[in-house]
Amino acid sequence: MIFKGIDGVNMSYTITKFDHNQELPESTFVFDRSKHQNVEDCLETNQD
C-alpha cells in the first residue's frame, strides 16, 4: 500500500499478516475530545 500525504511525504507499507475478528477491549479505542475540539461526534448528533 502506498499512502500519499498532502505534504508531499509518501509512505509505503507492506502487510505481511492480517488477523481479523480479534477480541479487543473497548478501552483500545478512546476518543479524547480535549485533543479534537472542532470534531463533531456523528454518533451523538444523529440519534433520533
SULNORGI-V455666 format. One record per residue. RES is the residue in three letters. PHI is phi in degrees with one decimal (999 if undefined). D_FIRST is the distance of its C-alpha to the first C-alpha in whole Angstrom. Layout:
# SULNORGI-V455666
res:RES phi:PHI d_first:D_FIRST
res:RES phi:PHI d_first:D_FIRST
This chain:
# SULNORGI-V455666
res:MET phi:999 d_first:0
res:ILE phi:-117.9 d_first:4
res:PHE phi:-104.0 d_first:7
res:LYS phi:-99.0 d_first:10
res:GLY phi:-79.4 d_first:13
res:ILE phi:-70.5 d_first:16
res:ASP phi:-90.4 d_first:18
res:GLY phi:90.2 d_first:16
res:VAL phi:-92.3 d_first:14
res:ASN phi:-105.3 d_first:11
res:MET phi:-124.8 d_first:8
res:SER phi:-116.0 d_first:6
res:TYR phi:-123.0 d_first:5
res:THR phi:-116.3 d_first:6
res:ILE phi:-88.0 d_first:8
res:THR phi:-103.4 d_first:11
res:LYS phi:-153.3 d_first:13
res:PHE phi:-135.9 d_first:14
res:ASP phi:-97.6 d_first:17
res:HIS phi:-114.1 d_first:18
res:ASN phi:55.6 d_first:22
res:GLN phi:-84.7 d_first:22
res:GLU phi:-79.5 d_first:25
res:LEU phi:-127.4 d_first:25
res:PRO phi:-69.1 d_first:28
res:GLU phi:-55.3 d_first:28
res:SER phi:-68.5 d_first:28
res:THR phi:-65.2 d_first:24
res:PHE phi:-115.9 d_first:24
res:VAL phi:-120.7 d_first:26
res:PHE phi:-97.9 d_first:26
res:ASP phi:-95.0 d_first:28
res:ARG phi:-60.9 d_first:30
res:SER phi:-66.7 d_first:32
res:LYS phi:-88.2 d_first:29
res:HIS phi:-138.1 d_first:28
res:GLN phi:-70.9 d_first:31
res:ASN phi:-96.3 d_first:30
res:VAL phi:-100.0 d_first:28
res:GLU phi:-91.1 d_first:29
res:ASP phi:-85.6 d_first:29
res:CYS phi:-69.0 d_first:29
res:LEU phi:-70.6 d_first:30
res:GLU phi:-82.4 d_first:33
res:THR phi:-82.5 d_first:34
res:ASN phi:-103.4 d_first:33
res:GLN phi:-88.4 d_first:36
res:ASP phi:-98.7 d_first:39
